[in-house]
Amino acid sequence: MVAWKIEVFVLEMVWVMLSGWLSSCLAVADDVAAALRQVTSPSSRLSLSYQ
């Protein structure tokens, strides 16, 4: 009966680590996408051409 409690605990810890890793990856991807949108927007091209 103790063995399944350990298995559940380990699975919960793995789930917490995976969900944290996934949310970190999504946050980084969102920041990269926002930076790329800002660099490739038409208004930024115009301001760069006048410098």
Secondary structure, DSSP 4 states (H G I P E B T S, - for coil): -HHHHHHHHHHHHHHHHHHHHHHHHHHHHHHHHHHHHHHHSHHHHHHHHT-
